[in-house]
Amino acid sequence: MQLRVPPPPPKPSPGGSRAERRRNARPTPRERLTTGATGLWSTLSATLGPRLAPLAPYARRLKPAYPRPGRADWRRWIPSWRQWTGATLSGFGLLAVFLGTAYAMTGIPTNLNSFATQQDNVYFWSDGTPMARTGWVQRQNMPLKDIPEQVRWAVLAAENASFYSDPGISVKGISRAVWRTIGEGDTEGGSTITQQYVKNVYLTQNQTVSRKFTEAMISLKLDNRMSKDQILEGYLNTSWFGRGTYGIQRASQAYYGEDVSKLNASQAAVLASMLKGAGLYDPTLSAANHRRAVARWSWILDRMVDIGKLTPAQRARYTTFPEPLKTGRLYDTGKQSDYLVELAQSYAKKTAHISDRDFDLGGYQIYTTFDRTREAALTGAVTKARTEAAKTHPDAAKDAHYGAASVTADGRIVAVYGGPDHRKQGYNESNATTVQAGSAFLPFVYAAGLEHGVHKTRGGPATPVTPDTAYNGDDGVPVSTPEGPYWDRSGKKVAAHNDGKRSYGQIPLGQALAKSVNTPFMQLGLDTGLDNVRATAVASGLLSSSMGPQTPAMSLGNATPSAIRMAGGYATFAAGGTHTEPYSVSRITRNGSRVPLPVPGARRAVPETVAQQVQQALTDAVRTTHPAVAPPGSEVSGKDGTTENDTASWYTGTADSVTTSVVLYRIDLGKSLEPLPLEGLDGPPADSVPFTIWSAAARPK
């Protein structure tokens, strides 16, 4: 048997297979990096070597040899001056890189502290004097141009004399604050005005190193973005001065009862002292405070001389400490002013389209139409009537309500009486639509008849009506339509009644209005058309929502107007038939800038001749019932008003182009909203309580 021996495997070639040779020939990434780096270094060495060669000895000297050779014992561990220099320069370089990066990465916040920008709203009387202030924060921004230069420099002298030349931060102050925070667990001031402004507006009051660092970065950036005047203005308007005030304007009013524009350098130095802490420097708080305040006041004035902002001669004039007011003159809303503020605020928001959020942030100056003298006279007259009622009718007086308003011919609300105390009675009696107008509504029926005429037949032409047109004035006469008597839902003929069931026979309409005879006007309303009566009343100023059902009772006053609207309606006749919507705000500004506020314009409500005829009848009414207040030739008009069940008593009259309406009624709010009989509270018919109030308020002294 022959054995077959397999041939030996082929010997590998010295370079391996072709693939292996290619793989082995390809350099690894490390080899490529090394080779590339070597090549690059070789290239750079060849190019830059000759140029850098002279620096090589110095570079070798700067190379740290540590521990130091050639030194024995502890000295070998002490760095050389070169090493110290290198470390210091490296430290400064790293610090510069860090600060530059931090500056670039720090942005100025866009969301300001709402508390820092919130202000109060100020309400003014019609003569421009402050009436009330509302808001959580007592602050009122002032443009820098309105702050006297000496006031500004009093603050700068006290806080930051180098303000206009510094970069926005104080390195010394920051270092001292950081050292005290880290080393002693306490903080210290030394901030520039820019830093204080940043803290007030953008940051919290927390005293930490991180907050201090952020404050410095924002201050540097803010100093490059804003002018110094802008920063100073913001600072003066956001700083805390004590007595519940923010900003120099409110501080000036709280400490001296004056606008900041009227302060002198001496008073300004006192306010500047408060920036150090009102708890320590308000001189009215304690004797120690007074001593500190006087010393700092004197130092600030001397400092102003040192920096060239006061001359020695000017400084010599201020030798007596200007004592602030014992308590801040804060115009808080009081009892009656609450109602005035309520009216003005509601009108301002609605008419100027101010949102609740913006209004709550404050800064608005609201110039009202309220006349201080007339308001005092009206409030005094009602208060006197209340006091008398409590003595003569104590039981009925407990549920008595008085509402009153005075409106000019051009629509300005100059006075209102809203109630005894807004804190106890939140709603405004002058603006309440609670009780019926009664016979006080008759002038609107008369005006409608004079303008539109009457229809005695269905579809026939209108017959003109004049003041001499006679109607049946007997008590209880049934009213009729062209088809016959007017029947109510219970199947009874509808009839009107006069006060005291008195009958007058045929009486001219002008006389019927002057004598307040009811029965002719219920028939006149049906003859004219109740839709026309309604339209005339609304055009004259009554709200459509206050109008009652279009039944014969409409002519006898089933409408429930407010005192403001009733006064505005009668004012239409006094204005020759033009009506201007009653308004309580004439102008609004915010931080000195005008806020758009449309002022109501006059519009034709009834023809001028009709208004004159109505006004003549109302003048005759005053001369008939109250001749003492309307002597011949005087421009006084007015009319009383009563309701069928003696639940309300009105008087509305015009004197000197101002119409005042007064209403008296009774409601026990604890039980229901149903009006109660007056039970004698309104006084005798010839001299009613509403008339007494009107006569006292119509021409205030």
C-alpha positions in Angstrom: 0.0 0.0 0.0 1.4 3.3 -1.0 1.1 6.2 1.4 0.4 9.7 0.1 2.1 12.4 2.0 0.4 15.9 1.7 2.6 18.6 0.4 3.9 21.1 2.9 2.0 24.4 3.2 3.4 27.2 1.2 5.8 29.5 3.0 4.5 32.9 3.7 6.1 35.6 1.8 8.2 38.0 3.8 5.6 40.7 3.6 2.6 38.5 4.3 -0.5 38.5 2.0 -1.2 41.5 -0.2 -4.0 42.7 2.1 -1.8 42.3 5.2 0.9 44.2 3.5 -1.5 47.0 2.7 -2.8 47.0 6.2 0.7 46.9 7.7 1.8 49.7 5.4 -1.1 52.1 6.6 -0.2 54.2 9.6 -2.4 54.1 12.7 -4.3 57.2 13.8 -1.7 57.7 16.6 1.1 57.4 14.1 -0.6 59.8 11.8 -1.1 62.3 14.6 2.5 61.9 15.8 3.8 62.1 12.3 1.6 65.2 11.5 2.5 66.9 14.8 6.1 66.2 14.2 5.9 67.5 10.7 4.0 70.5 11.8 6.5 71.1 14.6 9.3 70.7 12.2 7.8 73.1 9.9 7.1 75.7 12.6 10.6 75.1 14.0 12.1 75.7 10.7 10.1 78.8 10.1 9.8 80.5 13.6 12.9 78.9 15.3 15.3 81.6 14.2 12.9 84.3 15.3 12.1 82.8 18.7 15.7 81.7 19.4 16.6 85.0 21.3 13.6 84.4 23.7 14.6 80.9 24.6 16.9 81.8 27.5 14.2 83.9 29.1 11.6 81.2 28.6 13.9 78.6 30.2 14.3 81.0 33.2 10.6 81.3 33.6 10.2 77.6 33.5 9.4 76.6 37.1 12.2 74.5 38.7 10.5 73.4 41.8 11.7 72.5 44.4 14.4 75.0 43.6 17.8 73.3 42.9 20.8 74.7 44.6 18.9 75.6 47.8 19.0 73.7 51.0 16.5 73.1 53.7 13.3 75.1 53.6 14.6 77.7 51.2 14.3 75.3 48.3 10.5 75.5 48.7 10.3 79.3 48.5 9.4 80.3 44.9 11.7 82.8 43.1 10.7 86.3 42.2 10.3 85.0 38.6 7.9 82.4 39.7 6.0 84.8 41.8 5.8 87.2 38.9 4.6 84.4 36.6 2.0 83.2 39.0 0.7 86.7 39.6 0.5 87.5 35.9 -1.3 84.2 35.2 -3.7 84.9 38.1 -4.6 88.3 36.7 -5.0 86.9 33.2 -7.3 84.2 34.4 -9.3 86.8 36.5 -9.6 89.0 33.4 -10.9 86.1 31.4 -13.3 85.2 34.1 -14.6 88.7 34.5 -14.9 89.2 30.8 -16.8 86.0 30.4 -19.1 86.9 33.3 -19.7 90.4 31.9 -20.6 89.0 28.5 -22.9 86.4 29.9 -24.7 88.8 32.3 -27.8 90.3 30.8 -30.0 93.2 32.1 -33.2 91.7 33.3 -36.4 92.7 31.4 -38.8 91.9 34.2 -38.4 94.7 36.7 -39.4 94.2 40.3 -43.1 95.0 40.3 -42.8 96.4 43.8 -40.0 98.7 42.7 -42.0 100.1 39.9 -45.4 100.2 41.6 -46.7 103.6 42.5 -49.8 105.2 44.1 -52.5 106.9 42.1 -53.2 110.5 43.0 -56.6 112.2 42.8 -57.0 115.9 42.6 -59.8 118.3 43.2 -61.0 120.5 40.3 -58.7 123.3 41.6 -55.6 121.1 41.3 -55.1 120.4 45.0 -54.6 116.7 46.1 -57.8 115.0 47.2 -56.8 111.4 47.8 -54.2 108.7 47.1 -54.7 105.1 46.6 -52.4 102.1 46.1 -50.3 99.7 48.1 -47.1 101.7 47.5 -46.8 105.4 48.1 -44.6 106.4 45.1 -45.0 109.0 42.4 -42.4 109.2 39.6 -40.9 112.6 38.7 -38.9 113.4 35.6 -35.4 114.4 36.4 -36.0 117.8 34.8 -38.6 118.6 37.5 -36.3 117.8 40.4 -34.2 120.8 41.3 -30.5 120.5 40.7 -29.6 121.3 44.4 -31.9 118.4 45.4 -30.1 116.0 43.1 -26.7 117.1 44.3 -27.7 116.8 48.0 -28.4 113.1 47.3 -25.2 112.7 45.3 -23.1 114.4 47.9 -24.5 112.1 50.5 -24.4 108.9 48.5 -22.0 109.0 45.5 -20.3 112.3 44.7 -18.3 110.7 41.9 -21.5 109.4 40.2 -21.0 111.2 36.9 -17.4 110.0 36.5 -17.4 106.5 38.0 -17.9 103.3 35.8 -21.1 102.3 37.7 -19.4 100.3 40.5 -17.1 100.9 43.4 -14.3 98.3 43.5 -13.3 99.4 47.0 -16.9 99.2 48.2 -17.5 95.8 46.7 -14.2 94.5 48.1 -15.1 95.8 51.6 -18.6 94.3 51.4 -17.3 90.9 50.2 -14.6 90.8 52.9 -17.1 91.6 55.6 -19.6 89.0 54.3 -17.0 86.3 54.1 -14.8 87.2 57.0 -17.2 88.5 59.6 -20.7 87.2 58.5 -21.9 90.8 58.0 -22.3 93.2 55.2 -21.4 96.8 54.6 -22.4 99.5 52.1 -20.2 101.3 49.7 -22.4 100.8 46.6 -22.6 103.4 44.0 -25.9 104.9 43.1 -26.0 102.7 40.0 -25.5 99.6 42.1 -28.3 100.8 44.5 -30.6 101.4 41.6 -29.9 97.9 40.2 -30.6 96.4 43.6 -33.8 98.3 43.9 -35.2 97.6 40.4 -33.7 94.3 39.3 -32.5 92.2 42.3 -33.5 91.3 45.8 -32.3 92.9 49.0 -30.5 89.7 50.1 -27.0 90.4 51.3 -24.9 87.6 49.7 -21.7 87.5 47.7 -23.5 86.1 44.6 -26.0 88.9 44.7 -23.3 91.5 45.1 -21.4 90.0 42.1 -24.5 90.0 39.9 -25.2 93.6 41.0 -21.7 94.7 39.9 -22.0 93.0 36.5 -25.4 94.5 35.8 -24.2 97.9 37.0 -21.3 97.9 34.6 -23.5 96.9 31.7 -26.3 99.4 32.7 -23.7 102.2 32.9 -22.8 101.5 29.3 -26.5 101.2 28.2 -28.1 104.2 30.0 -27.1 107.8 30.5 -26.2 108.9 34.0 -29.2 111.1 34.1 -31.5 108.2 33.3 -29.9 106.2 36.1 -30.2 109.0 38.6 -33.8 109.6 37.7 -34.6 105.9 38.2 -32.8 105.9 41.5 -34.5 109.0 42.9 -37.9 107.5 42.0 -37.4 104.0 43.5 -35.5 104.6 46.7 -37.0 104.1 50.1 -37.2 107.3 52.2 -39.2 106.1 55.2 -42.7 107.1 56.3 -44.1 104.5 53.8 -42.8 106.4 50.8 -40.8 105.5 47.8 -39.3 108.1 45.5 -38.2 111.7 46.3 -41.6 113.2 45.2 -43.6 111.3 47.8 -40.9 111.8 50.4 -41.0 115.5 49.8 -44.8 115.5 50.4 -44.6 113.2 53.4 -41.8 115.2 55.2 -42.5 118.8 54.1 -46.0 118.7 52.5 -44.6 120.1 49.3 -43.8 118.9 45.8 -40.1 118.2 45.3 -39.9 121.1 42.9 -40.3 123.5 45.8 -37.6 122.1 48.1 -34.4 124.0 48.9 -31.0 122.5 49.5 -31.4 122.4 53.2 -34.7 120.4 53.0 -33.1 118.2 50.3 -30.2 117.4 52.7 -32.7 116.1 55.3 -34.3 113.8 52.7 -30.9 112.6 51.5 -30.2 111.6 55.1 -33.1 109.3 55.0 -31.4 107.1 52.4 -29.0 106.0 55.2 -32.0 104.6 57.1 -35.1 106.5 58.0 -35.4 104.5 61.2 -32.2 106.2 62.4 -32.5 109.6 60.8 -36.2 110.6 60.9 -35.9 113.4 63.5 -39.5 113.0 64.7 -39.0 109.5 66.0 -36.7 110.1 68.9 -34.2 112.6 70.4 -31.3 110.4 69.3 -32.6 110.4 65.8 -32.9 114.1 65.9 -29.2 114.5 66.9 -28.1 112.1 64.2 -30.3 113.8 61.6 -28.9 117.3 62.4 -25.3 116.0 62.3 -25.8 114.3 58.9 -27.8 117.3 57.5 -24.9 119.6 58.4 -22.3 117.2 56.9 -24.3 116.9 53.6 -24.4 120.6 53.2 -20.7 120.9 54.0 -20.0 118.1 51.5 -22.0 120.0 48.8 -19.6 122.9 49.4 -16.6 120.6 49.1 -17.7 119.3 45.7 -18.6 122.8 44.5 -22.4 122.5 44.4 -23.0 125.1 47.1 -21.0 128.3 47.6 -19.9 129.2 51.1 -22.3 132.1 51.0 -25.2 129.8 50.1 -24.2 127.3 52.9 -24.1 130.2 55.4 -27.9 130.7 54.9 -28.7 127.3 56.1 -28.0 127.4 59.8 -31.3 126.3 61.2 -32.4 122.7 60.8 -35.5 122.5 58.7 -37.8 120.5 60.9 -40.0 118.0 58.9 -43.7 117.6 59.6 -44.5 115.5 62.7 -46.5 113.1 60.5 -46.5 112.8 56.8 -49.4 114.7 55.1 -50.8 111.6 53.4 -54.0 112.3 51.6 -55.7 109.0 52.6 -59.2 108.4 51.4 -61.7 109.2 54.1 -65.4 108.8 54.6 -66.9 110.9 51.8 -63.8 110.9 49.6 -64.1 107.2 49.2 -67.2 107.7 47.1 -65.5 110.4 45.0 -62.5 108.1 44.4 -64.8 105.3 43.5 -66.7 107.3 40.9 -63.5 108.8 39.4 -61.6 105.5 39.3 -64.5 103.7 37.5 -64.8 106.5 35.0 -61.0 106.7 34.4 -60.6 103.0 33.8 -63.6 102.8 31.4 -63.1 105.9 29.4 -59.3 105.9 29.2 -59.2 102.1 28.6 -56.9 101.5 31.5 -56.6 97.8 32.5 -56.9 96.8 36.2 -53.3 95.6 36.1 -51.9 98.9 34.8 -54.1 100.9 37.2 -52.8 98.8 40.1 -49.2 99.5 39.1 -50.1 103.1 39.7 -48.4 106.3 38.6 -51.6 108.0 37.5 -52.6 111.5 38.3 -56.4 111.8 38.0 -57.8 115.3 37.9 -61.4 115.1 38.9 -64.3 117.5 38.3 -65.2 117.6 42.0 -65.4 121.1 43.5 -64.1 121.2 47.0 -66.4 124.0 48.2 -69.6 122.5 46.7 -68.6 119.0 48.1 -68.2 120.4 51.6 -71.6 122.3 51.3 -73.5 119.3 50.1 -72.0 116.9 52.6 -72.6 119.4 55.4 -76.2 119.8 54.4 -77.0 116.1 54.3 -75.1 115.5 57.5 -77.2 118.2 59.2 -80.4 116.6 57.9 -79.3 113.2 59.2 -78.6 114.6 62.6 -82.0 116.3 62.8 -83.8 113.1 61.6 -82.0 111.1 64.3 -83.4 113.4 66.9 -87.0 113.8 65.6 -87.6 110.4 64.0 -85.1 108.1 65.6 -86.8 104.8 64.6 -87.4 105.8 60.9 -84.0 107.5 60.7 -82.2 104.1 61.2 -83.3 103.0 57.8 -83.0 106.4 56.0 -80.9 106.8 52.9 -79.8 110.1 51.3 -78.3 110.5 47.9 -77.3 113.7 46.2 -75.3 115.0 43.2 -74.5 118.3 41.6 -73.9 118.4 37.8 -73.1 121.5 35.7 -74.7 122.3 32.3 -71.6 121.0 30.5 -71.7 117.6 32.3 -69.2 118.0 35.1 -70.0 116.2 38.3 -69.0 118.8 40.9 -70.3 117.2 44.1 -71.9 114.0 45.3 -73.1 112.6 48.6 -72.7 108.8 48.5 -73.4 107.8 52.1 -72.3 108.3 55.6 -69.3 106.0 55.5 -68.0 104.0 52.6 -66.4 101.5 55.0 -69.8 100.6 56.4 -71.9 101.2 53.3 -70.0 100.2 50.2 -72.5 101.3 47.5 -72.8 104.9 46.4 -76.2 106.5 47.1 -75.6 109.2 44.4 -75.2 106.6 41.7 -77.8 104.1 43.0 -80.9 103.3 40.9 -83.1 102.2 43.8 -86.3 104.1 44.1 -88.8 105.6 41.6 -88.7 109.2 40.4 -92.4 109.8 41.0 -93.6 113.2 40.0 -90.0 114.4 39.5 -90.3 112.7 36.1 -93.1 115.0 34.9 -90.7 117.5 33.0 -89.7 114.7 30.6 -93.3 113.9 29.8 -94.0 117.6 29.3 -90.9 117.9 27.0 -92.0 114.9 24.9 -95.5 116.4 24.4 -94.1 119.8 23.4 -91.8 118.2 20.9 -94.0 115.5 19.3 -97.5 116.8 19.8 -100.4 114.5 20.6 -102.6 112.1 18.7 -106.3 112.1 19.6 -107.2 109.6 16.9 -105.4 106.5 15.9 -103.3 107.2 12.8 -104.3 110.8 12.6 -102.0 113.8 12.4 -100.3 115.1 15.5 -101.8 118.1 17.2 -99.3 120.6 18.5 -99.0 121.1 22.2 -98.1 124.4 23.9 -97.7 125.4 27.6 -101.2 126.8 27.3 -102.8 123.6 26.2 -105.4 122.6 28.8 -105.9 119.2 30.3 -108.2 117.9 33.0 -106.5 118.2 36.3 -109.1 116.6 38.5 -108.1 113.9 40.9 -109.0 110.3 39.8 -109.9 111.1 36.2 -109.6 108.0 34.1 -107.0 108.0 31.3 -108.2 107.1 27.8 -106.9 106.0 24.4 -108.4 106.9 21.0 -110.5 103.7 21.4 -111.8 104.5 24.9 -110.7 104.0 28.6 -107.4 102.3 29.4 -108.0 99.1 31.3 -105.4 97.4 33.4 -104.9 93.6 33.7 -107.3 93.3 36.6 -110.1 94.9 34.5 -110.1 98.3 36.2 -109.9 101.7 34.6 -106.6 103.3 35.1 -106.8 106.7 36.8 -104.2 109.1 38.1 -104.2 110.9 41.5 -102.9 114.2 42.6 -101.1 114.8 45.9 -103.8 115.2 48.6 -106.5 114.0 46.2 -106.8 117.6 45.1 -108.7 118.5 41.9 -107.8 121.5 39.6 -110.3 121.3 36.7 -109.0 122.3 33.3 -105.4 123.5 33.7 -102.8 124.6 31.2 -99.8 122.2 31.0 -97.3 124.8 32.0 -99.2 125.6 35.2 -99.8 121.9 35.8 -96.0 121.3 35.8 -95.4 124.3 38.0 -97.9 123.1 40.5 -97.0 119.4 40.1 -100.5 118.3 39.1 -100.2 114.6 38.1 -103.4 113.8 36.2 -102.8 115.8 33.1 -99.4 114.2 32.5 -100.6 110.6 32.7 -103.0 111.5 29.9 -100.4 113.5 28.0 -98.0 110.6 28.1 -100.6 108.3 26.4 -101.5 111.0 23.9 -97.9 111.7 23.0 -96.9 108.1 22.9 -95.0 106.3 25.7 -92.2 105.4 23.3 -91.7 109.1 22.7 -91.7 109.8 26.4 -89.1 107.1 26.9 -86.9 108.4 24.1 -87.0 112.0 25.4 -86.1 110.9 28.9 -83.2 108.8 27.7 -82.0 111.5 25.3 -82.0 114.0 28.2 -79.8 111.8 30.3 -81.7 109.0 32.1 -80.3 105.5 31.5 -82.5 103.2 29.4 -81.9 100.5 32.0 -83.6 102.6 34.7 -86.8 103.1 32.7 -89.9 101.2 33.9 -92.5 99.4 31.8 -94.3 101.4 29.1 -97.6 101.6 30.9 -99.5 104.8 31.9 -97.5 104.7 35.2 -94.4 105.6 33.2 -95.6 109.2 33.0 -95.8 109.3 36.8 -92.3 108.2 37.2 -91.9 104.4 37.4 -88.3 104.9 36.3 -85.6 104.6 38.9 -82.9 107.1 38.0 -79.9 107.9 40.2 -79.4 111.3 41.7 -76.5 111.9 39.2 -78.7 111.0 36.2 -81.7 113.0 37.5 -79.4 116.0 37.9 -78.0 115.5 34.4 -81.5 115.2 33.0 -82.7 118.5 34.5 -79.3 120.1 33.5 -80.3 119.4 29.8 -83.2 121.8 30.1 -81.0 124.4 31.8 -78.5 124.0 28.9 -81.0 124.9 26.2 -81.8 121.3 25.3 -78.3 120.0 24.8 -77.1 117.1 26.9 -73.6 116.2 28.0 -73.0 112.9 29.7 -72.1 113.4 33.3 -68.4 112.9 33.9 -66.1 113.0 36.9 -62.6 113.1 35.4 -61.3 116.0 33.2 -57.7 114.9 32.7 -55.3 112.0 33.4 -51.5 111.9 33.3 -49.1 109.2 34.1 -45.7 110.2 35.4 -46.2 113.6 33.7 -47.3 112.2 30.3 -50.9 112.9 29.2 -53.2 109.8 29.0 -55.7 110.0 26.1 -59.1 110.8 27.7 -62.1 111.7 25.5 -64.2 114.5 27.1 -68.0 114.0 26.5 -69.4 116.5 24.0 -72.8 118.1 24.0 -75.5 116.7 21.8 -79.0 117.9 21.0 -81.6 116.1 23.2 -84.7 118.3 22.7 -85.3 121.4 20.6 -84.2 124.6 22.2 -87.7 126.1 22.3 -88.9 123.0 24.1 -86.1 123.3 26.7 -86.9 126.9 27.3 -90.6 126.2 27.9 -89.8 123.4 30.3 -87.2 125.6 32.1 -89.8 128.4 32.4 -92.3 126.0 34.0 -89.6 124.8 36.5 -88.8 128.4 37.3 -92.4 129.1 37.9 -92.5 126.0 40.2 -89.8 127.5 42.4 -91.4 130.9 42.5 -94.7 129.4 43.4 -93.6 127.1 46.2 -90.4 128.8 47.4 -90.5 132.4 46.4 -87.7 133.4 48.8 -85.1 131.4 46.9 -86.2 132.6 43.5 -86.9 136.3 43.4 -87.9 137.9 40.1 -85.0 138.0 37.6 -83.1 135.1 39.2 -82.1 132.1 37.2 -83.3 129.5 39.6 -85.5 126.5 38.7 -86.5 123.3 40.2 -89.2 120.8 41.2 -90.0 118.4 44.0 -91.0 114.8 43.5 -93.0 112.4 45.5 -94.1 108.8 44.9 -97.6 107.3 45.2 -96.9 105.3 48.4 -94.7 108.0 50.0 -91.6 105.8 49.7 -89.3 108.5 48.2 -88.9 112.3 48.2 -87.0 114.2 45.6 -85.9 117.7 44.9 -84.0 118.7 41.7 -83.2 122.3 41.0 -80.8 124.5 39.0 -79.0 127.6 40.3 -76.0 129.3 38.7 -75.8 126.7 35.9 -75.4 123.9 38.4 -78.2 121.3 38.9 -78.4 119.4 42.1 -80.7 116.5 42.8 -81.4 115.1 46.2 -83.3 111.9 47.1 -84.5 110.6 50.4 -85.9 107.1 51.0 -86.1 104.3 53.5 -85.0 100.7 53.0 -84.2 98.1 55.7 -81.3 96.4 53.9 -81.2 93.7 56.5 -84.7 92.5 55.4 -85.3 93.4 51.8 -84.7 96.0 49.0 -88.4 97.1 49.1 -88.7 100.8 49.9 -90.6 101.7 53.1 -92.8 104.7 53.8 -90.9 107.8 54.9 -93.1 108.2 58.0 -92.5 112.0 58.2 -88.8 112.0 57.5 -89.3 114.1 54.4 -90.8 117.0 56.3 -93.8 119.2 55.3 -94.6 119.4 51.6 -93.9 123.1 51.4 -90.4 122.8 52.9 -89.3 119.2 52.4 -86.0 117.9 53.6 -84.6 117.3 50.0 -85.4 121.0 49.3 -83.7 122.1 52.4 -80.6 120.2 51.5 -80.7 121.5 47.9 -81.1 125.1 49.0 -78.1 124.8 51.4 -75.9 123.3 48.7 -77.1 125.2 45.6 -75.1 128.3 46.3 -72.3 127.5 48.7 -70.5 130.3 50.4 
